[in-house]
């Protein structure tokens, strides 16, 4: 701070209309004192709160506060649900029925540019088809393990993520999460499915209407896994099914 001193009959060491050393020091003292009082009031309030509450009560209050925040904030609510589901989902069981898919079960998907791509049965390589939405906590919960599995077996099988979202939103999310091992396509809308021949509606409509839904199909067209809802796609059980399919 540069002190300016000129003669003033009222206050020595000041200039007309200027700020005196005394006034500056007084202002700085006021700011520091206010900050000190503010901090002391928070600390005192927290100390009084802790003396009135048990540890269980504090935990309950924090849980209630978190619940309010989660309810008020949809993205946070989705994140909390995704994490909780990821911690609890389990590996799928092998399908206990003998079902084969053929050309009547083929259905059309769209790529990011809107061009049509048809999934045909029986496939030339084993495939997993997962239909879901990035807006669904269940889909988000399983996509990480699905991507890990897709990367692990990329040389031997195709893993498709069929999104029901807007392409831009889905691709942005997948890039941010680095889920690059998934072959990503986009489901046709329900009007498109409803306008298709009856014998072409079965598999597509069933999976899209019950998302997240997943099937694993071997090269003979047999359904080896059929799962509705989120699942964990890493572990000994799923590895055993895949090895049986491959070898």
C-alpha positions as CSV (number, residue, x, y, z in Angstrom):
1,X,0.0,0.0,0.0
2,X,1.4,3.5,-0.9
3,X,0.8,6.2,1.7
4,X,-0.1,9.6,0.3
5,X,0.5,12.5,2.7
6,X,-0.5,16.1,2.1
7,X,-1.4,18.8,4.6
8,X,-5.0,18.7,5.8
9,X,-6.2,20.8,8.7
10,X,-8.6,18.1,9.8
11,X,-6.5,14.9,9.5
12,X,-2.7,15.0,9.3
13,X,-1.3,12.6,6.7
14,X,-4.3,12.7,4.4
15,X,-5.4,14.2,1.1
16,X,-8.8,15.8,0.6
17,X,-11.3,13.1,-0.2
18,X,-8.7,10.4,0.3
19,X,-8.3,7.4,2.7
20,X,-6.3,7.8,5.9
21,X,-4.1,5.2,7.3
22,X,-6.4,5.0,10.3
23,X,-9.5,4.4,8.1
24,X,-7.7,1.7,6.1
25,X,-6.5,-0.1,9.2
26,X,-10.0,0.2,10.7
27,X,-11.6,-1.4,7.6
28,X,-9.1,-4.3,7.5
29,X,-9.7,-4.9,11.2
30,X,-13.5,-5.0,10.6
31,X,-13.2,-7.5,7.7
32,X,-10.9,-9.8,9.7
33,X,-13.2,-9.5,12.8
34,X,-16.3,-10.3,10.7
35,X,-14.6,-13.3,9.1
36,X,-13.5,-14.5,12.6
37,X,-17.0,-14.2,14.0
38,X,-18.5,-15.9,11.0
39,X,-16.2,-18.9,11.4
40,X,-16.7,-19.0,15.1
41,X,-20.5,-19.1,14.7
42,X,-20.3,-22.1,12.3
43,X,-17.9,-23.9,14.6
44,X,-20.1,-23.1,17.6
45,X,-23.2,-24.3,15.8
46,X,-21.5,-27.5,14.8
47,X,-20.2,-28.1,18.3
48,X,-23.7,-27.5,19.8
49,X,-25.2,-29.9,17.2
50,X,-22.7,-32.6,18.1
51,X,-23.4,-32.3,21.8
52,X,-27.1,-32.7,21.2
53,X,-26.9,-35.6,18.7
54,X,-25.7,-39.1,19.1
55,X,-23.5,-40.7,16.4
56,X,-26.5,-42.6,15.1
57,X,-28.5,-39.4,15.0
58,X,-25.8,-37.6,13.0
59,X,-25.6,-40.5,10.5
60,X,-29.4,-40.5,10.2
61,X,-29.5,-36.8,9.5
62,X,-26.7,-37.1,6.9
63,X,-28.6,-40.0,5.2
64,X,-31.8,-37.9,5.2
65,X,-29.9,-34.9,3.7
66,X,-28.4,-37.2,1.0
67,X,-31.8,-38.7,0.2
68,X,-33.2,-35.1,-0.3
69,X,-30.3,-34.2,-2.6
70,X,-30.8,-37.4,-4.6
71,X,-34.5,-36.8,-5.0
72,X,-34.0,-33.2,-6.1
73,X,-31.2,-34.0,-8.5
74,X,-32.1,-36.6,-11.2
75,X,-28.4,-37.0,-12.5
76,X,-27.2,-37.7,-8.9
77,X,-30.2,-40.0,-8.3
78,X,-29.3,-42.0,-11.4
79,X,-25.6,-42.2,-10.4
80,X,-26.5,-43.4,-6.9
81,X,-28.9,-46.1,-8.3
82,X,-26.3,-47.2,-10.9
83,X,-23.6,-47.6,-8.2
84,X,-26.0,-49.5,-5.9
85,X,-27.1,-51.8,-8.8
86,X,-23.5,-52.4,-9.9
87,X,-22.6,-53.6,-6.4
88,X,-25.5,-56.1,-6.3
89,X,-26.1,-57.5,-9.8
90,X,-24.9,-61.1,-10.4
91,X,-23.9,-63.2,-13.4
92,X,-26.7,-64.6,-15.6
93,X,-27.5,-68.3,-15.7
94,X,-27.3,-70.3,-18.9
95,X,-30.7,-70.5,-20.6
96,X,-32.5,-73.7,-19.6
97,X,-34.6,-74.0,-22.7
98,X,-33.5,-75.2,-26.1
99,X,-34.4,-72.4,-28.5
100,X,-32.9,-71.8,-32.0
101,X,-33.1,-68.5,-33.9
102,X,-33.3,-68.5,-37.7
103,X,-33.8,-66.0,-40.5
104,X,-37.4,-65.3,-39.3
105,X,-35.8,-63.7,-36.2
106,X,-33.6,-61.3,-38.2
107,X,-34.2,-57.6,-37.3
108,X,-32.9,-54.3,-38.6
109,X,-30.9,-51.8,-36.6
110,X,-29.5,-48.4,-37.5
111,X,-25.9,-47.2,-37.2
112,X,-25.0,-43.7,-36.0
113,X,-25.6,-42.2,-39.5
114,X,-29.0,-43.8,-39.7
115,X,-28.1,-46.5,-42.3
116,X,-29.7,-49.9,-41.8
117,X,-27.8,-52.9,-40.6
118,X,-29.5,-56.3,-40.2
119,X,-28.6,-58.9,-37.5
120,X,-29.0,-62.3,-39.1
121,X,-29.4,-65.7,-37.5
122,X,-27.7,-68.1,-37.2
123,X,-24.7,-65.8,-36.9
124,X,-21.3,-66.5,-38.4
125,X,-19.7,-65.9,-35.1
126,X,-21.2,-66.2,-31.6
127,X,-22.9,-63.0,-30.6
128,X,-24.3,-61.2,-27.6
129,X,-27.0,-58.6,-28.2
130,X,-27.7,-56.2,-25.3
131,X,-30.6,-53.8,-25.7
132,X,-30.7,-50.8,-23.3
133,X,-30.6,-47.1,-22.6
134,X,-28.0,-44.9,-21.1
135,X,-30.8,-43.2,-19.2
136,X,-31.5,-46.4,-17.3
137,X,-29.6,-47.1,-14.1
138,X,-29.9,-50.9,-14.9
139,X,-28.2,-50.5,-18.3
140,X,-25.5,-48.2,-16.9
141,X,-24.8,-50.7,-14.1
142,X,-24.1,-53.6,-16.5
143,X,-22.4,-51.7,-19.4
144,X,-19.0,-51.6,-17.7
145,X,-18.8,-55.4,-17.2
146,X,-20.3,-56.0,-20.7
147,X,-17.5,-53.8,-22.2
148,X,-14.8,-55.7,-20.3
149,X,-16.2,-59.0,-21.5
150,X,-16.5,-57.7,-25.1
151,X,-12.8,-56.6,-25.0
152,X,-11.7,-60.0,-23.6
153,X,-13.4,-62.1,-26.3
154,X,-13.2,-59.6,-29.2
155,X,-11.3,-62.1,-31.4
156,X,-13.9,-64.8,-31.1
157,X,-17.3,-63.2,-30.7
158,X,-19.3,-60.0,-31.4
159,X,-20.9,-58.0,-28.6
160,X,-23.6,-55.5,-29.7
161,X,-25.0,-52.7,-27.6
162,X,-28.3,-51.7,-29.1
163,X,-29.3,-48.3,-27.7
164,X,-32.8,-46.9,-27.6
165,X,-31.4,-43.4,-27.1
166,X,-30.6,-40.6,-29.4
167,X,-27.4,-41.5,-31.2
168,X,-25.6,-38.3,-30.2
169,X,-26.4,-38.8,-26.5
170,X,-25.5,-42.5,-26.4
171,X,-22.2,-42.1,-28.3
172,X,-21.1,-39.2,-26.1
173,X,-21.8,-41.3,-23.0
174,X,-19.9,-44.3,-24.4
175,X,-16.9,-42.2,-25.4
176,X,-16.8,-40.6,-22.0
177,X,-16.9,-43.9,-20.2
178,X,-14.4,-45.4,-22.8
179,X,-16.7,-48.3,-23.6
180,X,-15.0,-48.8,-27.0
181,X,-15.2,-52.6,-27.2
182,X,-19.0,-52.6,-27.8
183,X,-20.4,-52.6,-31.4
184,X,-23.0,-49.9,-30.9
185,X,-26.2,-49.7,-33.0
186,X,-29.6,-48.1,-32.5
187,X,-33.0,-49.7,-32.2
188,X,-35.8,-48.9,-34.6
189,X,-38.7,-47.1,-33.0
190,X,-41.8,-49.0,-32.0
191,X,-43.8,-47.7,-35.0
192,X,-41.3,-49.3,-37.3
193,X,-41.5,-52.7,-35.4
194,X,-45.3,-52.6,-35.4
195,X,-45.4,-52.0,-39.2
196,X,-43.1,-55.1,-39.8
197,X,-44.5,-58.5,-40.7
198,X,-45.8,-60.4,-37.7
199,X,-43.1,-63.1,-38.0
200,X,-40.4,-60.4,-37.9
201,X,-41.6,-58.7,-34.7
202,X,-41.0,-61.3,-32.1
203,X,-37.3,-61.0,-31.0
204,X,-36.9,-57.3,-31.7
205,X,-40.1,-56.1,-30.0
206,X,-39.6,-58.5,-27.0
207,X,-36.1,-57.2,-26.3
208,X,-36.8,-53.5,-26.9
209,X,-40.0,-53.5,-24.8
210,X,-38.2,-55.3,-21.9
211,X,-34.9,-53.4,-21.9
212,X,-32.3,-53.9,-20.6
213,X,-32.4,-57.3,-22.2
214,X,-29.6,-59.6,-23.4
215,X,-29.3,-62.7,-25.4
216,X,-26.2,-64.8,-26.3
217,X,-26.5,-66.9,-29.5
218,X,-24.0,-69.5,-30.8
219,X,-23.2,-70.2,-34.4
220,X,-25.9,-72.8,-34.6
221,X,-28.5,-70.2,-33.7
222,X,-29.1,-71.6,-30.2
223,X,-29.9,-69.1,-27.5
224,X,-27.4,-69.8,-24.7
225,X,-28.3,-66.9,-22.4
226,X,-31.5,-65.0,-22.2
227,X,-31.6,-62.3,-19.6
228,X,-34.0,-59.5,-18.8
229,X,-32.7,-56.8,-16.4
230,X,-29.1,-55.9,-15.4
231,X,-26.4,-58.6,-15.1
232,X,-22.7,-58.8,-14.3
233,X,-20.9,-60.0,-17.4
234,X,-17.6,-60.9,-15.8
235,X,-16.8,-63.9,-13.7
236,X,-16.3,-67.7,-13.7
237,X,-19.9,-68.6,-14.6
238,X,-20.1,-66.4,-17.7
239,X,-16.6,-67.4,-18.8
240,X,-17.6,-71.1,-18.6
241,X,-20.7,-70.5,-20.9
242,X,-18.6,-68.5,-23.4
243,X,-15.9,-71.2,-23.5
244,X,-18.5,-73.9,-24.1
245,X,-19.9,-71.8,-26.9
246,X,-16.5,-71.2,-28.5
247,X,-15.0,-74.6,-28.1
